């Protein structure tokens, strides 16, 4: 009896072991499928925009006495590539920026100098145009002897910030009230008047997503009239230290009323996207 029981148990254990192996393989296959699907979804979500090449210039040696439009690009010899990104509610274009491929037709890599330094850089004329419908940027490539018969192959990525839209938060403040007032995720306060800055609106936010560009605009209404701007906003003093904090000051004309309404227009769901070119 012991031998028969032992044999039966051994067969049962072997059958269980085989079933467990099959289940493990099935779970591994299911996990691989789920991972692949997740990666595809992430890739699709991360790349809703594309950069379109619209201009390429070849810049060669030129007499300094003669003006040329490429002078404002800060490039003496080399190539200039311009790209356009189209969309809605585009907010900012720029760093991080990277070049992943830069070579001539024969495969010669021209992305670095003999000293190992990059030959390319992002032009400072990049920006947002058409009320957030277009983003434009230049890639400049330094090259001692650019050829007019061949254009280098250039590939890379640039960072674009875009939102789903805008919304406005409003607060009414007495002009002699210097205390901070909570407006959504932000605190709004008025500064002491001076000759050069007669009326200043300070906006501060802590732990704000995409802090540096989260505020689209600040508007001040006095007696039904919008106050004129006196030079826009100051630098983001706190954002330079803590990327999730926003701090800016906006200068306006001095109101003749004792009370003003401040409209704080913010970007909705502002996100960063890596765009290939």
Phi, psi and omega in degrees: 000321181298320181294319179294316179297319180296319179295319181296316180297320179297320179293320179295319179296320179296320179295318178297318179298319179294319178297319179297320178297318179297317180297318179297318179296319179296318179295322179295319179295315180298317180297320179296318179296316180298318180295316180297317179297319180296317180294321178296317180296319179296319180296319179295322182289328184279348185231061178278353182237158176219149180262133182249124178290133182234346182202143174221127179243147173248120184247120180240178182305139187212141180300134182293339181284344183256129181284143172217151186294336181286350179302324182284359177264356178059050179219127180266315180220134177145211185232148177235125178244131177243139182231152177236137172244130181251146179176202177232145177057040174285136190244316185205147178226136180161218181290152357293143182225139182212147173251125182258341179209129177207100181210163178277176184299327181277005178094358180294123180281125179241024184280345180225156177276179177297334179274359179087009180272149179297139176273352186247157171202162181277126179294150184278001182269008179294152181182181180250137185224166175062043180055044175084015180266340183224142170238135182233145176207155179246144169242122182255132181240116177281126181209124188298318183234076179293139179262144180269003181251359183211138178250129180296155172274125183234129176221149179179196180221153176220158184259129180238135173254130180219154183235170177273348181158197180229155172216160186238132172253140186233143175215143177250129186227141171291140184294339177265005179270114183258006181280148178288141178242133181284125178229097184063237179273004188239165170244130181244133179217164179251142181265162175296136183288149174218174182295319183275334179231081186295331182210115185238131176252121180259133180236124181229135176222139179247141180055048180262130178296135181052051193304317190301323183243018186292329181269120181281317181195160175233129182234138179243128180247127177231119180055041178079358182247140178280130180285143177287149180283148177241051175113007175076213187250161179274181179290160179277082187299319183277330181296334179291335181264312181239108185301339181269001180253144180240135176209121181208154178238134182243130185256135182224170173295155180286127180283152178266357181261168178266000183214140179228154174250129182250123177258117180256107181265126187238153176279137180268125179051056177290125183229157178260135181233140175265117185250131179273148174224000000 
